[in-house]
Amino acid sequence: MLKKKLSVITGCSRGIGKEIFITFAKNKSDIVACFRKKNKKNLSFIEEMRDKYKIKVFPVFFDLSNEKQILKKLTPIIINSKIDILVNNAGILSSSLFQMTSISSMKNMFDVNFFSQLQITQLVLKSMVKNKNGSIINISSTSGIDSNIGRISYATSKSALITATQVISKEVGP
């Protein structure tokens, strides 16, 4: 199902994002791989995936809390490509009790876990709408449904992503 598809995947350096990358690569999807940092470990992983699965990998390095970096790095690729799949996976987690959580910390969590996902979705949707085809997968968390003590920022950012996903699917799905 993924052969000859072009997928944008965020959070490729570790955890769930890395496993998504590997699964898509095994199934022959070409990948726009989004990483926060350009380093030996990430570059080595990219080369390994290219060689092992004979796919194209377009690495992109940016900080999800930086709106201008996202635009600068993703826009040229998206404008010149037919994006078939978007996997919004990247996110950050920190824990602290509500009364000890600064507003700036909450804003940073929302920038990365929510607003960056919306920004990337808006960019990719242009390609998908133009081609009348595409799939968007937003990775959230059960914390967005079942609140956890000490996770005000994380839980609310993931809850916002769940709601946004529902609205976007109703608006764009048809």
NUDOPA-523728 format. One line per 2 residues: number of its first residue (from 1); their letters; for each residue x, y, z of N, C-alpha, C, CB. Coordinates in nm, 3 decimals. Glycine has a CB too. Example, Ala and Ser with C-alpha at 12.3 -4.5 7.8 and 13.67 -1.06 7.14 Angstrom:
BEGIN
1) as) 1.319/-0.569/0.780/1.230/-0.450/0.780/1.320/-0.330/0.780/1.131/-0.447/0.905 ~ 1.285/-0.225/0.708/1.367/-0.106/0.714/1.290/0.003/0.787/1.408/-0.060/0.572
//
This chain:
BEGIN
1) ml) 0.080/-0.120/0.000/0.000/0.000/0.000/0.085/0.127/0.000/-0.092/-0.001/0.119 ~ 0.207/0.120/0.049/0.290/0.240/0.059/0.390/0.254/-0.056/0.364/0.238/0.189
3) kk) 0.402/0.152/-0.137/0.499/0.155/-0.247/0.468/0.270/-0.342/0.498/0.021/-0.323 ~ 0.574/0.345/-0.375/0.566/0.459/-0.467/0.491/0.578/-0.407/0.499/0.418/-0.596
5) kl) 0.466/0.577/-0.277/0.401/0.690/-0.210/0.511/0.778/-0.150/0.301/0.641/-0.099 ~ 0.479/0.906/-0.133/0.569/0.998/-0.065/0.505/1.039/0.066/0.602/1.123/-0.154
7) sv) 0.574/1.010/0.175/0.522/1.034/0.310/0.607/1.137/0.383/0.516/0.903/0.390 ~ 0.543/1.228/0.452/0.610/1.322/0.542/0.589/1.269/0.683/0.555/1.470/0.525
9) it) 0.699/1.247/0.754/0.692/1.193/0.890/0.773/1.284/0.982/0.745/1.046/0.896 ~ 0.710/1.332/1.090/0.781/1.413/1.187/0.827/1.328/1.305/0.693/1.529/1.237
11) gc) 0.935/1.371/1.368/0.985/1.299/1.487/1.056/1.171/1.453/0.872/1.269/1.580 ~ 1.136/1.169/1.348/1.197/1.045/1.298/1.320/0.998/1.375/1.235/1.062/1.157
13) sr) 1.370/1.075/1.467/1.499/1.040/1.529/1.489/0.931/1.636/1.559/1.161/1.590 ~ 1.371/0.913/1.695/1.363/0.811/1.801/1.218/0.773/1.828/1.430/0.861/1.930
15) gi) 1.200/0.673/1.911/1.068/0.635/1.959/0.971/0.593/1.849/1.009/0.747/2.034 ~ 0.848/0.636/1.866/0.740/0.599/1.773/0.772/0.650/1.633/0.605/0.656/1.820
17) gk) 0.822/0.771/1.620/0.852/0.827/1.488/0.955/0.746/1.412/0.901/0.968/1.503 ~ 1.058/0.701/1.481/1.160/0.618/1.418/1.101/0.486/1.371/1.278/0.593/1.515
19) ei) 1.015/0.427/1.453/0.950/0.301/1.415/0.853/0.320/1.297/0.874/0.242/1.536 ~ 0.785/0.433/1.294/0.698/0.464/1.179/0.784/0.475/1.054/0.618/0.596/1.203
21) fi) 0.895/0.547/1.064/0.989/0.562/0.952/1.031/0.424/0.901/1.114/0.644/0.995 ~ 1.074/0.336/0.991/1.121/0.203/0.952/1.009/0.124/0.885/1.174/0.127/1.076
23) tf) 0.889/0.127/0.941/0.775/0.054/0.884/0.742/0.105/0.744/0.652/0.067/0.975 ~ 0.740/0.237/0.727/0.712/0.294/0.595/0.823/0.258/0.497/0.696/0.447/0.605
25) ak) 0.948/0.261/0.542/1.061/0.225/0.456/1.053/0.078/0.413/1.195/0.252/0.529 ~ 1.023/-0.011/0.506/1.008/-0.153/0.474/0.902/-0.175/0.368/0.973/-0.233/0.600
27) nk) 0.800/-0.089/0.370/0.689/-0.101/0.275/0.708/-0.012/0.153/0.559/-0.066/0.344 ~ 0.833/0.035/0.133/0.877/0.103/0.011/0.821/0.243/-0.011/0.841/0.021/-0.105
29) sd) 0.782/0.313/0.095/0.742/0.452/0.082/0.868/0.538/0.076/0.648/0.496/0.200 ~ 0.871/0.635/-0.014/0.973/0.739/-0.008/0.932/0.832/0.106/0.987/0.817/-0.146
31) iv) 1.032/0.893/0.172/1.002/0.964/0.296/1.069/1.101/0.304/1.046/0.880/0.415 ~ 0.988/1.200/0.338/1.040/1.329/0.382/1.051/1.314/0.534/0.946/1.454/0.338
33) ac) 1.174/1.296/0.581/1.199/1.263/0.720/1.235/1.389/0.798/1.312/1.159/0.732 ~ 1.151/1.424/0.893/1.169/1.546/0.972/1.239/1.514/1.104/1.034/1.615/0.998
35) fr) 1.352/1.580/1.124/1.433/1.565/1.244/1.454/1.702/1.306/1.570/1.496/1.211 ~ 1.478/1.705/1.434/1.511/1.832/1.499/1.657/1.869/1.475/1.483/1.825/1.650
37) kk) 1.745/1.769/1.483/1.889/1.797/1.474/1.956/1.718/1.363/1.955/1.765/1.606 ~ 2.048/1.787/1.297/2.133/1.722/1.197/2.259/1.677/1.270/2.166/1.819/1.076
39) nk) 2.272/1.546/1.287/2.388/1.491/1.356/2.427/1.357/1.293/2.360/1.475/1.508 ~ 2.541/1.303/1.335/2.592/1.178/1.278/2.492/1.063/1.292/2.724/1.140/1.344
41) kn) 2.429/1.054/1.409/2.335/0.945/1.436/2.219/0.949/1.338/2.283/0.953/1.582 ~ 2.159/1.065/1.320/2.045/1.077/1.228/2.087/1.056/1.083/1.978/1.214/1.243
43) ls) 2.201/1.112/1.043/2.249/1.096/0.906/2.283/0.950/0.876/2.372/1.184/0.881 ~ 2.341/0.882/0.973/2.373/0.740/0.958/2.245/0.656/0.942/2.455/0.690/1.079
45) fi) 2.145/0.687/1.023/2.016/0.617/1.016/1.951/0.637/0.878/1.921/0.668/1.128 ~ 1.955/0.759/0.827/1.898/0.789/0.696/1.967/0.705/0.588/1.911/0.940/0.664
47) ee) 2.099/0.704/0.589/2.175/0.626/0.490/2.144/0.478/0.500/2.324/0.649/0.508 ~ 2.135/0.428/0.623/2.102/0.287/0.645/1.966/0.252/0.582/2.101/0.254/0.796
49) mr) 1.866/0.336/0.603/1.733/0.312/0.549/1.733/0.318/0.396/1.633/0.414/0.605 ~ 1.802/0.416/0.340/1.812/0.428/0.193/1.874/0.301/0.133/1.897/0.551/0.153
51) dk) 1.985/0.259/0.191/2.058/0.143/0.138/1.981/0.013/0.158/2.194/0.133/0.204 ~ 1.926/-0.005/0.277/1.860/-0.130/0.311/1.730/-0.150/0.233/1.831/-0.135/0.459
53) yk) 1.650/-0.043/0.219/1.517/-0.058/0.159/1.505/0.002/0.019/1.415/0.006/0.247 ~ 1.614/0.061/-0.030/1.616/0.117/-0.168/1.503/0.218/-0.189/1.604/0.002/-0.272
55) ik) 1.495/0.312/-0.098/1.395/0.418/-0.105/1.464/0.553/-0.113/1.298/0.412/0.017 ~ 1.387/0.655/-0.147/1.436/0.792/-0.143/1.400/0.850/-0.007/1.376/0.879/-0.260
57) vf) 1.498/0.916/0.055/1.474/0.984/0.181/1.520/1.128/0.165/1.548/0.913/0.300 ~ 1.429/1.219/0.196/1.458/1.361/0.190/1.461/1.413/0.334/1.352/1.438/0.103
59) pv) 1.580/1.423/0.394/1.587/1.467/0.533/1.565/1.618/0.546/1.721/1.429/0.594 ~ 1.493/1.656/0.649/1.466/1.796/0.678/1.492/1.815/0.827/1.319/1.838/0.637
61) ff) 1.565/1.921/0.860/1.604/1.947/0.999/1.549/2.082/1.042/1.758/1.942/1.016 ~ 1.464/2.081/1.146/1.409/2.206/1.198/1.353/2.184/1.337/1.300/2.261/1.105
63) dl) 1.334/2.296/1.406/1.278/2.296/1.541/1.129/2.323/1.530/1.348/2.403/1.632 ~ 1.048/2.233/1.579/0.902/2.247/1.569/0.846/2.367/1.644/0.836/2.123/1.619
65) sn) 0.924/2.425/1.733/0.875/2.544/1.802/0.905/2.672/1.723/0.938/2.553/1.941 ~ 0.967/2.657/1.606/1.005/2.772/1.525/0.926/2.772/1.394/1.157/2.771/1.497
67) ek) 0.821/2.852/1.389/0.731/2.858/1.275/0.805/2.893/1.145/0.621/2.960/1.301 ~ 0.900/2.985/1.153/0.974/3.027/1.032/1.062/2.914/0.978/1.061/3.150/1.063
69) qi) 1.124/2.838/1.068/1.206/2.724/1.024/1.121/2.619/0.954/1.278/2.662/1.145 ~ 1.004/2.593/1.007/0.915/2.494/0.945/0.882/2.536/0.803/0.784/2.478/1.028
71) lk) 0.843/2.661/0.786/0.810/2.713/0.652/0.930/2.704/0.558/0.762/2.857/0.661 ~ 1.044/2.750/0.605/1.165/2.755/0.523/1.209/2.616/0.477/1.277/2.822/0.600
73) kl) 1.202/2.520/0.566/1.252/2.386/0.535/1.153/2.299/0.458/1.290/2.317/0.663 ~ 1.025/2.310/0.489/0.926/2.220/0.426/0.867/2.275/0.296/0.815/2.193/0.523
75) tp) 0.850/2.406/0.287/0.782/2.464/0.170/0.845/2.422/0.037/0.784/2.614/0.180 ~ 0.978/2.430/0.019/1.034/2.390/-0.112/1.005/2.245/-0.149/1.184/2.413/-0.111
77) ii) 1.006/2.157/-0.051/0.980/2.015/-0.079/0.834/1.995/-0.115/1.018/1.927/0.043 ~ 0.746/2.056/-0.039/0.603/2.037/-0.059/0.557/2.098/-0.191/0.524/2.097/0.057
79) in) 0.610/2.213/-0.226/0.572/2.278/-0.351/0.609/2.193/-0.472/0.639/2.416/-0.362 ~ 0.721/2.124/-0.463/0.772/2.047/-0.577/0.741/1.898/-0.569/0.919/2.066/-0.587
81) sk) 0.650/1.857/-0.484/0.623/1.715/-0.465/0.473/1.688/-0.452/0.697/1.662/-0.342 ~ 0.438/1.563/-0.480/0.302/1.517/-0.456/0.306/1.436/-0.326/0.246/1.430/-0.577
83) id) 0.258/1.497/-0.219/0.259/1.431/-0.088/0.136/1.341/-0.076/0.262/1.536/0.028 ~ 0.160/1.215/-0.046/0.050/1.119/-0.032/0.006/1.101/0.113/0.092/0.985/-0.089
85) il) 0.103/1.106/0.206/0.074/1.075/0.346/0.149/1.173/0.436/0.114/0.928/0.380 ~ 0.082/1.219/0.539/0.145/1.300/0.643/0.126/1.228/0.776/0.086/1.445/0.648
87) vn) 0.235/1.208/0.848/0.228/1.153/0.983/0.284/1.258/1.078/0.305/1.017/0.994 ~ 0.195/1.325/1.150/0.234/1.421/1.252/0.257/1.343/1.381/0.126/1.533/1.271
89) na) 0.381/1.314/1.410/0.414/1.231/1.524/0.493/1.304/1.631/0.490/1.112/1.478 ~ 0.579/1.395/1.592/0.671/1.458/1.687/0.597/1.526/1.801/0.760/1.558/1.615
91) gi) 0.660/1.526/1.915/0.602/1.593/2.030/0.700/1.594/2.145/0.472/1.524/2.073 ~ 0.668/1.676/2.243/0.750/1.683/2.364/0.662/1.659/2.485/0.823/1.820/2.374
93) ls) 0.725/1.618/2.593/0.654/1.590/2.718/0.735/1.643/2.834/0.628/1.437/2.734 ~ 0.669/1.713/2.921/0.729/1.750/3.049/0.619/1.741/3.153/0.794/1.895/3.046
95) ss) 0.659/1.717/3.274/0.562/1.701/3.382/0.590/1.799/3.494/0.564/1.556/3.435 ~ 0.485/1.861/3.541/0.491/1.944/3.662/0.348/1.975/3.703/0.575/2.076/3.639
97) lf) 0.329/1.994/3.830/0.196/2.027/3.880/0.150/2.160/3.821/0.195/2.032/4.034 ~ 0.021/2.175/3.803/-0.037/2.294/3.741/0.016/2.423/3.802/-0.187/2.291/3.752
99) qm) 0.015/2.433/3.934/0.057/2.556/4.000/0.206/2.586/3.983/0.024/2.549/4.146 ~ 0.280/2.487/3.939/0.424/2.505/3.920/0.463/2.510/3.772/0.500/2.393/3.989
101) ts) 0.365/2.510/3.685/0.391/2.512/3.541/0.379/2.655/3.490/0.293/2.418/3.466 ~ 0.487/2.704/3.434/0.485/2.841/3.383/0.405/2.848/3.253/0.629/2.893/3.361
103) is) 0.351/2.965/3.229/0.276/2.987/3.105/0.369/2.971/2.985/0.210/3.127/3.104 ~ 0.494/3.015/2.996/0.588/3.000/2.883/0.615/2.853/2.853/0.721/3.072/2.914
105) sm) 0.620/2.770/2.956/0.636/2.626/2.936/0.514/2.567/2.865/0.659/2.555/3.071 ~ 0.395/2.613/2.905/0.272/2.567/2.840/0.269/2.609/2.694/0.148/2.620/2.914
107) kn) 0.309/2.733/2.667/0.310/2.784/2.529/0.406/2.702/2.443/0.350/2.932/2.526 ~ 0.524/2.668/2.497/0.620/2.588/2.422/0.564/2.450/2.390/0.751/2.574/2.500
109) mf) 0.498/2.389/2.487/0.438/2.258/2.465/0.332/2.265/2.355/0.376/2.204/2.596 ~ 0.250/2.369/2.357/0.148/2.386/2.253/0.212/2.416/2.118/0.052/2.498/2.292
111) dv) 0.318/2.494/2.116/0.386/2.523/1.988/0.432/2.394/1.921/0.506/2.616/2.011 ~ 0.492/2.306/1.998/0.546/2.182/1.942/0.437/2.078/1.919/0.653/2.125/2.034
113) nf) 0.353/2.052/2.018/0.257/1.942/2.011/0.130/1.975/1.935/0.221/1.899/2.148 ~ 0.101/2.102/1.915/-0.026/2.139/1.853/-0.008/2.232/1.733/-0.116/2.204/1.955
115) fs) 0.045/2.351/1.757/0.051/2.449/1.649/0.141/2.408/1.534/0.098/2.581/1.703 ~ 0.253/2.343/1.563/0.340/2.298/1.454/0.271/2.191/1.370/0.474/2.243/1.510
117) ql) 0.193/2.105/1.435/0.120/2.001/1.362/0.017/2.065/1.267/0.050/1.904/1.460 ~ -0.050/2.169/1.316/-0.147/2.239/1.232/-0.077/2.309/1.116/-0.228/2.340/1.314
119) qi) 0.036/2.372/1.143/0.109/2.442/1.038/0.155/2.344/0.929/0.230/2.516/1.097 ~ 0.211/2.232/0.969/0.257/2.132/0.872/0.138/2.077/0.794/0.333/2.018/0.942
121) tq) 0.028/2.053/0.862/-0.092/2.003/0.795/-0.141/2.103/0.691/-0.203/1.975/0.897 ~ -0.144/2.231/0.724/-0.186/2.332/0.627/-0.095/2.331/0.505/-0.186/2.472/0.691
123) lv) 0.036/2.319/0.526/0.130/2.315/0.413/0.106/2.193/0.324/0.274/2.315/0.465 ~ 0.094/2.078/0.387/0.079/1.953/0.312/-0.058/1.943/0.244/0.099/1.833/0.405
125) lk) -0.159/1.998/0.309/-0.294/1.991/0.252/-0.303/2.056/0.114/-0.393/2.057/0.346 ~ -0.222/2.157/0.090/-0.222/2.222/-0.041/-0.192/2.121/-0.151/-0.118/2.337/-0.045
127) sm) -0.093/2.036/-0.127/-0.058/1.932/-0.223/-0.169/1.827/-0.233/0.075/1.865/-0.183 ~ -0.223/1.788/-0.119/-0.326/1.683/-0.118/-0.455/1.730/-0.185/-0.356/1.640/0.025
129) vk) -0.496/1.851/-0.158/-0.619/1.904/-0.219/-0.600/1.918/-0.369/-0.658/2.040/-0.156 ~ -0.484/1.968/-0.409/-0.453/1.983/-0.552/-0.461/1.848/-0.623/-0.313/2.045/-0.571
131) nk) -0.411/1.744/-0.559/-0.410/1.610/-0.619/-0.534/1.528/-0.585/-0.287/1.536/-0.573 ~ -0.624/1.584/-0.506/-0.748/1.518/-0.466/-0.722/1.380/-0.405/-0.841/1.504/-0.585
133) ng) -0.615/1.376/-0.323/-0.579/1.248/-0.262/-0.483/1.274/-0.146/-0.515/1.152/-0.367 ~ -0.489/1.190/-0.044/-0.395/1.200/0.066/-0.452/1.149/0.196/-0.351/1.341/0.083
135) si) -0.361/1.115/0.285/-0.398/1.069/0.418/-0.317/1.144/0.522/-0.376/0.916/0.432 ~ -0.385/1.184/0.628/-0.318/1.254/0.739/-0.339/1.172/0.865/-0.375/1.401/0.757
137) in) -0.227/1.144/0.932/-0.230/1.068/1.056/-0.170/1.157/1.164/-0.152/0.932/1.042 ~ -0.251/1.192/1.261/-0.203/1.270/1.376/-0.189/1.178/1.496/-0.299/1.388/1.407
139) is) -0.067/1.170/1.547/-0.042/1.086/1.663/-0.066/1.171/1.788/0.103/1.027/1.661 ~ -0.159/1.129/1.870/-0.190/1.201/1.992/-0.152/1.113/2.110/-0.341/1.242/1.998
141) st) -0.234/1.113/2.212/-0.205/1.035/2.332/-0.333/1.013/2.411/-0.099/1.106/2.420 ~ -0.337/0.905/2.486/-0.451/0.885/2.574/-0.458/0.994/2.680/-0.444/0.747/2.640
143) sg) -0.346/1.063/2.702/-0.346/1.176/2.796/-0.438/1.287/2.750/-0.204/1.230/2.813 ~ -0.465/1.293/2.621/-0.557/1.393/2.567/-0.702/1.363/2.601/-0.541/1.403/2.418
145) id) -0.727/1.243/2.647/-0.863/1.201/2.684/-0.871/1.180/2.836/-0.903/1.070/2.610 ~ -0.775/1.106/2.888/-0.770/1.078/3.032/-0.662/1.165/3.094/-0.742/0.925/3.059
147) sn) -0.703/1.267/3.164/-0.605/1.360/3.221/-0.517/1.291/3.325/-0.676/1.480/3.284 ~ -0.393/1.336/3.332/-0.298/1.281/3.429/-0.247/1.394/3.517/-0.181/1.208/3.358
149) ig) -0.229/1.366/3.644/-0.171/1.464/3.736/-0.031/1.501/3.687/-0.167/1.408/3.883 ~ -0.003/1.630/3.687/0.129/1.678/3.650/0.151/1.695/3.501/0.230/1.585/3.701
151) ri) 0.046/1.681/3.423/0.063/1.690/3.278/-0.037/1.786/3.214/0.048/1.552/3.215 ~ -0.056/1.901/3.276/-0.153/1.999/3.226/-0.120/2.038/3.082/-0.155/2.124/3.316
153) sy) 0.004/2.071/3.053/0.042/2.118/2.920/0.032/2.006/2.817/0.185/2.174/2.922 ~ 0.087/1.892/2.851/0.087/1.779/2.758/-0.055/1.732/2.728/0.170/1.662/2.815
155) at) -0.133/1.710/2.832/-0.269/1.659/2.814/-0.356/1.755/2.733/-0.333/1.633/2.950 ~ -0.348/1.884/2.764/-0.433/1.979/2.692/-0.385/1.999/2.548/-0.434/2.114/2.764
157) sk) -0.255/1.991/2.523/-0.207/2.004/2.385/-0.250/1.882/2.302/-0.053/2.018/2.382 ~ -0.248/1.765/2.361/-0.291/1.644/2.290/-0.443/1.641/2.273/-0.244/1.518/2.366
159) sa) -0.516/1.691/2.370/-0.661/1.702/2.357/-0.697/1.797/2.244/-0.723/1.749/2.490 ~ -0.626/1.909/2.237/-0.649/2.005/2.128/-0.622/1.941/1.992/-0.560/2.130/2.147
161) li) -0.518/1.858/1.983/-0.486/1.791/1.858/-0.597/1.692/1.819/-0.351/1.718/1.869 ~ -0.652/1.622/1.915/-0.762/1.529/1.888/-0.881/1.605/1.829/-0.805/1.453/2.017
163) ta) -0.918/1.714/1.892/-1.032/1.794/1.844/-1.003/1.853/1.706/-1.065/1.906/1.944 ~ -0.883/1.907/1.687/-0.847/1.964/1.558/-0.853/1.857/1.447/-0.705/2.026/1.564
165) tq) -0.809/1.737/1.478/-0.814/1.627/1.382/-0.958/1.598/1.340/-0.748/1.501/1.441 ~ -1.049/1.599/1.436/-1.190/1.575/1.404/-1.246/1.685/1.314/-1.272/1.566/1.533
167) vi) -1.213/1.809/1.344/-1.263/1.921/1.264/-1.203/1.917/1.122/-1.228/2.056/1.333 ~ -1.074/1.896/1.114/-1.006/1.891/0.983/-1.062/1.778/0.898/-0.853/1.873/1.000
169) sk) -1.088/1.664/0.959/-1.142/1.551/0.880/-1.281/1.583/0.826/-1.147/1.423/0.966 ~ -1.361/1.654/0.902/-1.494/1.692/0.855/-1.486/1.798/0.745/-1.579/1.744/0.972
171) ev) -1.390/1.888/0.757/-1.378/1.994/0.657/-1.316/1.945/0.527/-1.296/2.109/0.712 ~ -1.212/1.864/0.538/-1.132/1.829/0.421/-1.160/1.688/0.369/-0.985/1.841/0.455
173) gp) -1.207/1.600/0.455/-1.231/1.461/0.415/-1.314/1.445/0.289/-1.298/1.389/0.525 ~ -1.427/1.515/0.281/-1.508/1.501/0.160/-1.437/1.550/0.035/-1.638/1.576/0.175
//
